Amino acid sequence: GPYEDLAGRDASRALATFSLNKDAFKDEVDDLSDLDSFQVESLDNWEQQFKEKYDTVGKLLKPGEQPTEYPDSDGDGAEGHAKNN
């Protein structure tokens, strides 16, 4: 799909800055403290859109962060997947 390049990487900077440049994608959690308020708002809007349209199936973990279990979208309580780097 159109978002396959975003999967398994931190694409927060790419979404916040509307950039598909390779430098905007990180294989680890990106420090976004240098984003301006417009970019942070843009990123928040992207997050809201994704949450409304897609189920959470995983999360890019910070070093040492423990995986989280996500309930299956059909409500049977099946575990989802977590991406661990």
N, C-alpha and C positions, 0 to 999 in steps of 0.2 A: 504494500500500500504506500501511500504518500509519506508516511512517517517512519518507514523502515530504517532510514539512516539515523533516526533518533533512538532506536531501541538499544538497550544495554549500555548506554553512555549518558553522561550528564549533558543534556542539550539545553539547559536553562539559559546559558548565555546566547546560544543561537536563536532561541525563541525571543528572548528579551530584546535582542539587537536586530532582529530580522535578517540574520546573516547565516548563510549556509557554508561559509568559509570553514575549512578544516580546523582552524585555530579556535573556532567557537564551540567545538565539541571536545569533551574531556572523557577519558576512560576512568577517571576517578571523580569524586565529588568536587565541584568547582567552588572556589571562594568567590562569592558574588558581591563582596563588600564594595567593589568599585563601580557598581551599577548606579546610574542616576535614578531619580524618583520616577521619571517617565518609563524607564526600562523595567524597574521593579513593578510598576503598575501593569505594564504590558505582560510581564511574566505571570503576575497574579491572574490576569484575564485568560491567558493560555491555560493555566492550571485549572481554572474553573470550567473552561470549555471541555477540557479532556475529562475531568471528573464527571461532568454531565453526560458525556457521550460514551465513555469507555469504562470498563471494570478495571480496577487495579489488580494487576497480576504479578507485580514485583516492584522492587525498589533497589536503586543503586545504593549500596551501603558504604558508609564511611569506614575507614580502617578501624577494626575492633567493634563495630556496631553489630548487634545480633539480628538475624533475620526475623521478620514478622510474618505471621500466618494471616492470610486473607481468605475470608469465606468465599466459596464458589458463588457465582451470580445466581444460580438456581435455588440457593438457600439450603442446600443439603449439608452445609458445613464442611465440605471437602476443602483441603488445604490448597492454597495457591502456591506460587513459586516466588522465591526471592533471589535476586542476582547478588552474588557476593564477589567482590573483586579481590 
